[in-house]
């Protein structure tokens, strides 16, 4: 949520910050703003709406110059989306300027105390409270901005990534993070600040990712000084090389990032396999598993925690782990797990799944599990993210940047990683025999080509989308391994088209949802020939007898369902545990085409953010 961009150096900051804000639009936002300082004049421009709206407002001004700039895209928490509540925010004196991603939970008592001291407030935000708290500390203690930020943040409760500068001190910006990501790009006598590396990848390949509870003073005179917020202790910053490039975050000829990322899935799955899946040798190599194999083999239980699409991937993994590795698995919403005093034992393994590696609720679940002695394994996409650093071990999905808010390749690559882990453990435990193991590995190797074949159904799916784009509700049904895919398909339709949709186990239709079925209720049924096929056919007949419209996701060559369904979309044949990697593809495309036909903003759906870094 929200996006932070900053620049300090020898270039004109405005185009760098504006371009960076556009790169962060995928995070979700409702307003945008920028502050520029040329050594003499501070110019702040902000507005409700998109970055394009901010550009139009900025063009009306005489000067948008300065070699220091900070910019922000806001997702409203405290205060409605409007020009006043947009960031950046000033202190009362006008000397200090801040951008902030996160929530200051104790802003109300802080605000009351500051009002009693004579401060006035113009916005409804917690951020304006924070910048005035920093100023109050700075004035009363007669100390540097760096020290004032440290003291103020020790009084604040919540989550944040901030960038602050004092217009009286040219060439210096102070940044800090707790619970929200922040990266510093290191160039030649210039520095970049951003929520992730995408805003500055064309300028530098070197970056510092601040750890939770760290702050940094970025100065052209003194370069970077990193320290702990709690006690000011100095930290030796680790500069790492970025593993993404500019080409990866451009649309590459596609109309939307979401469509590009749907089509990237064969390549993304193959990248997830690379160096890990060696079917001809009968080997799965995963350092995070190999180095901790005894912990996994001795685990009494695996607890998977995640949110949204990652939670659905966890549900698929539950079926796969229990089918092959024969280890009991529980799948929990991270947002519920962290608050319900869960029973966690020292011989439990907690697997945390997150595309961004920054999801606040998942991070909190990790910390809780570690406090109670569990071994924590992370599955995420973003190298250097908070979850990758907080967990004991883990595996990257290597899906590449996912810009579209609605996750697509994150889902399939997460399932791929989790399936590799399950098969690796199954082989070690002896819960599957050698011939079955080799057969499974070779079948997994075929998945990228089978996803490519599934994508060839795109034109048909677009035609089906035209038929159903004006319906107001939709049901998704699946059984076994494909029940979670039904949930994921419904989520995709809700996220980007705003059509109400629900996913159910097919057998549960008679326990309530069947009451909704009539000629105005399309039902998407995942009905592959693997797994309870005859029972799903019976479900379809029940729907048709009530005049429901049926879209069937079927195995190539199916004739039974084709004879009774209104529309069918075929996928290649594969083993049942791997069908989710194929059945989800038509559902992604179906949602995409409906949303486009309805004129929705596919890559930036309303009210949603790519990375939920606050509760």
MOKACOR-V482530 format. One record per backbone hydrogen bond with DSSP energy under -1.0 kcal/mol. CO is the residue of the C=O (numbers start at 1). NH is the residue of the N-H. Records with the same first field share a line. If there is no record, write none. Layout:
CO = NH, NH
//
This chain:
3 = 73
4 = 195
5 = 71
6 = 193
7 = 69
8 = 191
13 = 17
14 = 18
15 = 19
16 = 20
17 = 21
18 = 22
19 = 23
20 = 24
22 = 25
24 = 27
25 = 28
28 = 2
30 = 49
31 = 74
32 = 47
33 = 72
34 = 45
35 = 70
36 = 43
37 = 68
41 = 38
43 = 36
45 = 34
47 = 32
50 = 54
51 = 55
52 = 56
53 = 57
54 = 58
55 = 59
58 = 61
66 = 13
67 = 9
68 = 37
69 = 7
70 = 35
71 = 5
72 = 33
73 = 3
74 = 30, 31
82 = 86
89 = 98
91 = 94
95 = 167
96 = 91
97 = 165
98 = 89
99 = 163
101 = 161
103 = 159
104 = 107
106 = 110
107 = 111
108 = 112
109 = 113
110 = 114
111 = 115
112 = 116
114 = 119
115 = 118
126 = 130
127 = 131
128 = 132
129 = 133
130 = 134
131 = 135
132 = 136
133 = 137
134 = 138
135 = 139
136 = 140
137 = 141
138 = 142, 143
144 = 148
145 = 149
146 = 150
147 = 151
148 = 152
149 = 153
150 = 154
152 = 155, 156
157 = 105
159 = 103
160 = 178
161 = 101
162 = 176
163 = 99
164 = 174
165 = 97
166 = 169
171 = 220
173 = 218
174 = 164
175 = 216
176 = 162
177 = 213
178 = 160
182 = 210
183 = 194
184 = 208
185 = 192
190 = 187
191 = 8
192 = 185
193 = 6
194 = 183
197 = 200
200 = 203, 204
205 = 242
206 = 186
207 = 240
208 = 184
211 = 214
213 = 229
214 = 177
215 = 227
216 = 175
217 = 225
218 = 173
219 = 223
223 = 219
225 = 217
226 = 235
227 = 215
228 = 232
233 = 228
240 = 207
246 = 249
247 = 250
251 = 254
256 = 260
257 = 261
258 = 262
259 = 263
262 = 265
264 = 268
265 = 269
266 = 270
267 = 271
268 = 272
269 = 273
270 = 274
273 = 276, 277
276 = 285
278 = 283
283 = 278
286 = 290
287 = 291
289 = 292
292 = 296
293 = 297
294 = 298
301 = 349
302 = 330
303 = 351
304 = 332
305 = 353
306 = 334
307 = 310
308 = 312
309 = 313
310 = 314
311 = 315
312 = 316
313 = 317
314 = 318
315 = 319
316 = 320
317 = 321
318 = 322
319 = 323
320 = 324
321 = 325, 326
328 = 302
330 = 304
332 = 306
333 = 337
334 = 338
336 = 339, 340
345 = 348
347 = 300
348 = 375
349 = 303
350 = 377
351 = 305
352 = 379
355 = 381, 382
357 = 387
359 = 363
360 = 364
361 = 365
362 = 366
363 = 367
364 = 368
365 = 369
366 = 370
367 = 371
368 = 372
369 = 374
370 = 373
375 = 350
376 = 392, 393
377 = 352
378 = 395
379 = 354
380 = 397
382 = 385
385 = 389
386 = 390
387 = 391
393 = 378
395 = 380
408 = 412
409 = 413
410 = 414
411 = 415
412 = 416
413 = 417
414 = 418
415 = 419
416 = 420
417 = 421
418 = 422
419 = 423
420 = 424
421 = 425
422 = 426
423 = 427
424 = 428
425 = 429
426 = 430, 431
433 = 437
434 = 438
435 = 439
436 = 440
437 = 441
438 = 442
439 = 443
440 = 444
441 = 445
444 = 447
446 = 450
447 = 451
448 = 452
449 = 453
450 = 454
451 = 455
454 = 457
455 = 458
457 = 461
458 = 462
459 = 463
460 = 464
461 = 465
462 = 466
463 = 467
464 = 468
465 = 469
468 = 471
472 = 500
474 = 502
475 = 524
476 = 504
477 = 526
478 = 506
479 = 482
480 = 483
482 = 486
483 = 487
484 = 488
485 = 489
486 = 490
487 = 491
488 = 492
489 = 493
490 = 494
491 = 495
492 = 496
493 = 497
494 = 498
500 = 474
502 = 476
504 = 478
505 = 508
506 = 509
508 = 511
509 = 514
512 = 515
513 = 516
514 = 517
518 = 521
521 = 549
522 = 475
523 = 551
524 = 477
525 = 553
532 = 536
533 = 537
534 = 538
535 = 539
536 = 540
537 = 541
538 = 542
539 = 543
540 = 544
541 = 545
543 = 546, 548
544 = 547
549 = 523
550 = 566, 567
551 = 525
552 = 569
553 = 527
554 = 571
555 = 558
559 = 563
561 = 564, 565
567 = 552
569 = 554
571 = 556
575 = 578
576 = 579
578 = 581
579 = 582, 583
580 = 584
582 = 585
584 = 588
585 = 589
586 = 590
587 = 591
588 = 592
589 = 593
590 = 594
591 = 595
592 = 596
593 = 597
594 = 598
595 = 600
596 = 599
600 = 602
603 = 405
605 = 608
611 = 613
612 = 360
//
